[in-house]
Amino acid sequence: MLILVVRALPDVPLSAMIKLLDRYARHLGDQDGRLVLCGVQPSLAHLLQRSGTADRLGDGGVVPAAPELLGGLEEAWVAARERTSRPPHHGSDMR
């Protein structure tokens, strides 16, 4: 499981970042791992939905930004722990 705080993305075009995140989510999913994005701003959430990456990340895989810098980290941790405690399902939405 990897929780990535994306509140302030580097100066990289969002389309390139979406492709990178999607590729990494696939890679982790192939190994029964999980990527959770924390601190997601509304514009990024919209792009993740449109690209299908949000579906690949699954329930709790996109945690919205909170007013505090790491405010959504606890929510992301709980969601990730709940998901990883379930038995692996090879037909999951992470693939």
C-alpha positions as a Markdown table, in Angstrom:
| # | Residue | x | y | z |
|---|---|---|---|---|
| 1 | Met | 0.0 | 0.0 | 0.0 |
| 2 | Leu | 1.3 | 3.4 | -0.9 |
| 3 | Ile | -0.4 | 6.7 | 0.2 |
| 4 | Leu | 0.7 | 9.5 | -1.9 |
| 5 | Val | -0.1 | 13.1 | -0.8 |
| 6 | Val | -0.8 | 15.1 | -3.9 |
| 7 | Arg | -1.9 | 18.3 | -2.4 |
| 8 | Ala | 0.7 | 20.3 | -4.2 |
| 9 | Leu | 1.8 | 18.6 | -7.4 |
| 10 | Pro | 5.1 | 19.5 | -9.0 |
| 11 | Asp | 5.1 | 21.7 | -12.1 |
| 12 | Val | 4.3 | 18.8 | -14.5 |
| 13 | Pro | 1.5 | 18.8 | -17.0 |
| 14 | Leu | -1.5 | 17.1 | -15.4 |
| 15 | Ser | -2.0 | 14.8 | -18.3 |
| 16 | Ala | 1.5 | 13.4 | -17.8 |
| 17 | Met | 0.9 | 13.1 | -14.0 |
| 18 | Ile | -2.5 | 11.3 | -14.6 |
| 19 | Lys | -0.7 | 8.8 | -16.9 |
| 20 | Leu | 2.0 | 8.2 | -14.3 |
| 21 | Leu | -0.5 | 7.7 | -11.5 |
| 22 | Asp | -2.6 | 5.4 | -13.6 |
| 23 | Arg | 0.5 | 3.3 | -14.6 |
| 24 | Tyr | 1.6 | 3.1 | -11.0 |
| 25 | Ala | -1.8 | 2.1 | -9.8 |
| 26 | Arg | -1.9 | -0.7 | -12.4 |
| 27 | His | 1.6 | -1.8 | -11.3 |
| 28 | Leu | 0.7 | -1.9 | -7.7 |
| 29 | Gly | -2.6 | -3.6 | -8.4 |
| 30 | Asp | -0.8 | -6.3 | -10.4 |
| 31 | Gln | 1.1 | -7.1 | -7.2 |
| 32 | Asp | -2.1 | -7.0 | -5.0 |
| 33 | Gly | -1.0 | -3.6 | -3.8 |
| 34 | Arg | -2.8 | -0.4 | -3.6 |
| 35 | Leu | -2.3 | 3.3 | -4.4 |
| 36 | Val | -4.2 | 5.9 | -2.4 |
| 37 | Leu | -4.1 | 9.6 | -3.4 |
| 38 | Cys | -4.5 | 12.0 | -0.5 |
| 39 | Gly | -5.1 | 15.7 | -0.6 |
| 40 | Val | -6.7 | 15.7 | -4.0 |
| 41 | Gln | -7.9 | 19.1 | -5.2 |
| 42 | Pro | -11.3 | 19.2 | -7.1 |
| 43 | Ser | -9.7 | 19.8 | -10.5 |
| 44 | Leu | -7.4 | 16.8 | -10.1 |
| 45 | Ala | -10.4 | 14.7 | -8.9 |
| 46 | His | -12.3 | 15.6 | -12.0 |
| 47 | Leu | -9.4 | 14.6 | -14.3 |
| 48 | Leu | -9.0 | 11.3 | -12.3 |
| 49 | Gln | -12.7 | 10.6 | -12.9 |
| 50 | Arg | -12.6 | 11.4 | -16.6 |
| 51 | Ser | -9.5 | 9.3 | -17.2 |
| 52 | Gly | -10.8 | 6.3 | -15.4 |
| 53 | Thr | -7.9 | 6.4 | -12.9 |
| 54 | Ala | -10.3 | 7.0 | -10.0 |
| 55 | Asp | -12.1 | 3.8 | -10.8 |
| 56 | Arg | -8.8 | 1.9 | -10.9 |
| 57 | Leu | -7.9 | 3.3 | -7.5 |
| 58 | Gly | -11.3 | 2.1 | -6.2 |
| 59 | Asp | -13.2 | 3.0 | -3.0 |
| 60 | Gly | -11.2 | 5.3 | -0.8 |
| 61 | Gly | -8.5 | 5.6 | -3.4 |
| 62 | Val | -9.0 | 9.4 | -3.9 |
| 63 | Val | -9.2 | 11.4 | -0.7 |
| 64 | Pro | -10.1 | 15.0 | -1.1 |
| 65 | Ala | -7.9 | 17.8 | 0.2 |
| 66 | Ala | -8.6 | 19.1 | 3.7 |
| 67 | Pro | -7.8 | 22.6 | 5.0 |
| 68 | Glu | -4.9 | 21.3 | 7.0 |
| 69 | Leu | -1.8 | 20.3 | 5.0 |
| 70 | Leu | -2.0 | 16.6 | 5.9 |
| 71 | Gly | -5.7 | 16.7 | 6.9 |
| 72 | Gly | -6.8 | 13.8 | 4.8 |
| 73 | Leu | -4.0 | 11.5 | 5.6 |
| 74 | Glu | -5.8 | 9.8 | 8.5 |
| 75 | Glu | -8.9 | 9.2 | 6.3 |
| 76 | Ala | -6.6 | 7.8 | 3.5 |
| 77 | Trp | -4.9 | 5.5 | 6.0 |
| 78 | Val | -8.2 | 4.1 | 7.4 |
| 79 | Ala | -9.6 | 3.5 | 3.9 |
| 80 | Ala | -6.4 | 1.8 | 2.7 |
| 81 | Arg | -6.2 | -0.4 | 5.8 |
| 82 | Glu | -9.9 | -1.5 | 5.3 |
| 83 | Arg | -9.3 | -2.3 | 1.7 |
| 84 | Thr | -6.0 | -4.3 | 2.3 |
| 85 | Ser | -7.6 | -6.3 | 5.1 |
| 86 | Arg | -10.1 | -7.8 | 2.6 |
| 87 | Pro | -9.1 | -11.0 | 0.8 |
| 88 | Pro | -7.6 | -10.2 | -2.6 |
| 89 | His | -10.1 | -10.2 | -5.4 |
| 90 | His | -8.5 | -10.7 | -8.8 |
| 91 | Gly | -11.5 | -9.2 | -10.6 |
| 92 | Ser | -11.2 | -6.0 | -8.6 |
| 93 | Asp | -11.4 | -2.5 | -10.0 |
| 94 | Met | -7.6 | -2.0 | -9.4 |
| 95 | Arg | -6.8 | -3.8 | -12.6 |
